[in-house]
Amino acid sequence: MKKFLQLVLSVALLTAPCLAADSAILRNGFSIRHERRQVIGTITRLYIDGDQTSFVDIPSAEIDHFESLPDSTVPHVESETTPEIAPHPFDLNQAVKDASGTYRLDPDLVTSVIRAESGFNVRAVSPKGAQGLMQLMPQTAAQLGVHNAFDPQANVEAGTRYLRELLERYNFDLIKALAAYNAGPQRVEQYNGVPPYYETKAYVARIVRDFNKKKLAAKSATAPATEKTPSSTPAN
């Protein structure tokens, strides 16, 4: 019996799937490493850890292609310097909806900021050290009470709150608020508007363009339902 169990265990180990990962390459150049994926309507759900505990939803249209990473029979172990992902399930759309409702912002605007900041990459780190979906600088994250900027739920909540604070600071001037989110409030106040940096100008334009495109698409989608239908009353 003991030998039989050993044989079964050996076969099980030989037939167990190797740990493999793919990388989703987004159209803006960002990549997201994931263990598996699932297409749900117009979105693709990327499971970061290969199970149900950590995933991010990406509009399928934002994904350019997938690349296979080398298979490995060695379990993936994060290094001490690798940021941790929140251990709870994460639904980006719901997180944006909740944060937008709390801080009274248009969820489409928040989504446009996330797209411009990180390309929906929960592990994104900028050359300057900004982290996570809404690219919070460590100092800003600390001021907003975020202990782990790579926790996507906390990142979205704090980033949305920060955007709301900037809008209030500039009397709801969206252009100034977006410029401050990118370059810092001190630069906006120094130049009394969008600072003369190509990166900031392109950033603001990209978000405004994406946000307007969403609104036009939503308007087009609802237009047929609001059109007057021809009267069915016969003419006299």
Stockholm file with secondary structure:
# STOCKHOLM 1.0

chainA/1-236         MKKFLQLVLSVALLTAPCLAADSAILRNGFSIRHERRQVIGTITRLYIDGDQTSFVDIPSAEIDHFESLPDSTVPHVESETTPEIAPHPFDLNQAVKDASGTYRLDPDLVTSVIRAESGFNVRAVSPKGAQGLMQLMPQTAAQLGVHNAFDPQANVEAGTRYLRELLERYNFDLIKALAAYNAGPQRVEQYNGVPPYYETKAYVARIVRDFNKKKLAAKSATAPATEKTPSSTPAN
#=GR chainA/1-236 SS CHHHHHHHHHHHHHHSCCBCCEEEEETTSCEEEESEEEEETTEEEEESSSSSSSEEEEEGGGEEEEEECCCBSSCCCCCTTSCCCCSSCCCHHHHHHHHHHHHTCCHHHHHHHHHHHHTTCTTCBCTTCCBTTTTBCHHHHHHTTCSCTTCHHHHHHHHHHHHHHHHHHTTTCHHHHHHHHHHCHHHHHHHTSSCSCHHHHHHHHHHHHHHHHHHHHHHHHHHHHHSCCCCCSCCC
#=GC SS_cons         CHHHHHHHHHHHHHHSCCBCCEEEEETTSCEEEESEEEEETTEEEEESSSSSSSEEEEEGGGEEEEEECCCBSSCCCCCTTSCCCCSSCCCHHHHHHHHHHHHTCCHHHHHHHHHHHHTTCTTCBCTTCCBTTTTBCHHHHHHTTCSCTTCHHHHHHHHHHHHHHHHHHTTTCHHHHHHHHHHCHHHHHHHTSSCSCHHHHHHHHHHHHHHHHHHHHHHHHHHHHHSCCCCCSCCC
//
